[in-house]
Amino acid sequence: QVQLVESGGRLVQAGGSLRLSCAASMRTFSSYAMAWFGRAPGKEREFVAAISGSLGSTLYADSVKGRFTISRDNAVNTLYLQMNSLKPEDTAVYYCAATLVIATMARRYDHWGQGTQVTVSS
């Protein structure tokens, strides 16, 4: 069974920083590629960043390159998203997701958390 629980979302001013966490229950955490997706108000779920399970290769949406950093700690089964220089357009519910092969399409991910709200004020 796979359980994913996001945390860290809150209200923050533009230009500020947040660190989101995703705690995963599976014992084979290192075998999974992990990703963050965001669902902004009135929009569909959108890819943010992903990281492979073995070598730590990363992928980022163009809109967050240079501002966000995805990382993982396989020793404690946790995924992170460091969010810097936040903009109002980053406001969204952020979801953690897991799959066996890294991808940017939401439909390729088999396991999802419940999401954590990030609100960026101007």
FITI-716476 format. One record per atom (N, C-alpha, C): x, y, z. Coordinates in steps of 0.2 Angstrom, whole numbers, plus 2048, in hexadecimal, padded with zeros to 3 digits. Last residue first. Layout:
# FITI-716476
XYZ/...
***
This chain:
# FITI-716476
8008C57F2/8048CA7EF/8058D07F4/8018B47F9/7FE8BB7F9/8038C07F6/7FF8A47F6/8048A97F5/8008B07F4/7FB8957FD/7F889B7FB/7FE8A07FB/7FA8847FC/7FF8897FC/7FB88F7F9/7F3875803/7F287C800/7F8881801/7F68657FF/7F786A804/7F7871800/7F08547FC/7F285B7FA/7F385F800/7EF8477FD/7E984B7FD/7EA8527FC/7F983D7F1/7F783F7F8/7F18447F7/7F982F7E7/7F88367E8/7F78377EF/7FF8237DA/7FD8257E1/7FE82C7E3/8028237CD/7FD81E7D0/7FB8207D7/80482D7BF/80682C7C6/8008287C9/80182F7B2/80682A7B3/8078297BA/7F883A7B2/7F58347B1/7FA82E7B2/8018467B3/7FE8437B9/7FB83C7B8/8118467AB/8098457AA/8068427B0/81E8447AD/81B84B7AE/81384B7AD/8278377B5/82383A7B0/8208417B2/8308287BA/82F8307BA/82B8327B4/82881A7BF/82C81D7B9/82B8247B9/8208177C9/8268137C8/82B8167C3/81A8257D3/8198207CE/82081C7CD/8118307DD/81682B7DD/8148277D7/80E8417E3/80C83B7DF/8128377DE/80784F7EC/80D84A7EB/80A8447E8/80085E7E8/7FF8577E9/8068547E8/7FA86E7ED/80086A7EA/7FF8637ED/7F087A7E8/7F08747EC/7F68707E9/7F688B7E5/7F48847E3/7F387F7E9/8008987E0/7FA8967E4/7F78907E1/80989D7D7/80A8977DA/8058947DE/8048AA7D4/8028A57D0/80489E7D2/80B8B17DE/8048B07DF/8028AB7DA/81B8A97E1/8178AE7DE/8108AC7DF/82A8A77EB/8238A57E9/8208AB7E6/8388A47EC/8368AA7E8/82E8A87E6/8378927EE/83A8997F0/83789E7EB/8348837F5/8318887F1/83388F7F3/8388727F5/83A8797F7/83887E7F2/8308647F8/8308697F3/8328707F6/8348537FC/83485A7FD/83385E7F7/830843802/8318477FD/83084E7FF/83683580C/83383C80C/835840806/83B82A813/83682A80E/83283080E/84782B819/84182C81D/83B82C819/85182880F/851825816/84B82581A/84E82F805/84B829804/84C82580B/84983F803/84D83B808/84B834808/84984A7F5/8468447F8/84B8417FD/8448587EC/8498547EF/84584F7F2/8428667E1/83F8607E4/84585C7E6/8418787E2/8468727E2/84286C7E5/83D8877D9/83B8817DD/84087C7DD/8448907D2/8418927D8/83F88C7DC/84988B7C6/84D8907CA/84A8927D0/83A8877C0/8418867BF/84488C7C2/82C8897BF/82F8897C6/8368887C6/8288897B2/82688F7B6/82988F7BD/82C87D7AC/8308847AB/82E8897AF/82C8707B8/8298747B3/82D87B7B2/83A8647B9/83686A7BB/83286D7B6/8428557BE/83E8597B9/83A85F7BC/85184C7C3/84B8517C4/8488547BE/85883D7CA/8578427C4/8518467C5/85B8347D3/85A83B7D5/8598407D0/85E8277D1/86382B7D0/8628337D2/8518217D6/85781E7D7/85D8237D6/8458287D4/8468247DA/84D8227DB/8448397CE/8448327CD/84682E7D4/8388467D0/83F8437D1/83F83C7D1/8308557CA/83084E7CB/83884C7CC/8248637CA/82B8607CB/82B8587CC/8178667C5/81C86B7C8/8238697C8/8098647BA/80F8627BC/8148687BF/7F88687C0/7FE86A7BB/8058677BE/7E78667BF/7ED8647C2/7F38657BD/7DE8757B8/7DF86E7B9/7E686C7BC/7D78837C1/7DB8807BC/7DC8787BD/7D088A7CB/7CE88A7C4/7D28877BF/7DF88C7D4/7D888D7D4/7D688E7CC/7EB87F7D0/7E98857D2/7E28877D1/7F38717D5/7EC8737D2/7EA87A7D5/8028697D2/7FE86F7D5/7F88707D1/80D85C7D7/80885F7D2/8048647D6/81C8547D9/8178597DB/81385B7D5/8228437D9/8218497D6/81C84D7DA/82D8357D8/8288397DC/82883F7D8/8308247D4/83182B7D3/82C82F7D6/8358177E0/83081B7DD/8328227DA/83E8107E7/83C80D7E0/8388127DC/83F8167F3/8448177EF/8438157E8/8348107FA/8338177F8/8388187F3/82F8037FF/8338047F9/83380B7F6/827805809/82E80380B/832804805/81B813809/81E80D806/82580C808/81781F80E/81781A813/81A813810/81D83080E/81B82A80A/81C82480F/81A84180F/81C83B813/819835810/82084F809/81B84A807/81E84380A/82186180B/82385A80C/81E85580B/826871806/82186C806/824865808/82B88080B/82E87980A/82887480B/82C890805/82888B808/82C885807/82F8A2805/83189B803/82C897807/82A8B27FC/82C8AE802/82D8A7800/8258B97F2/82C8B97F3/82F8B57F8/8158BC7F9/8198BB7F3/8218BD7F5/8128B4809/8138BA805/8178B87FE/8088A580C/80E8A980C/80E8AF807/7FF899814/7FF89F811/8058A3811/804888811/80288D815/801893811/80A877811/80787C80E/804881813/80F86C819/813872818/810878814/80C85C812/80C861817/810867815/80584C80C/80885380B/807857811/80683C80B/80384180F/80884780F/80382C804/806832804/803838807/80481B804/801821807/805827807/80280B7FD/8068127FC/8018177FF/8047FA800/800800800/804806800/
***
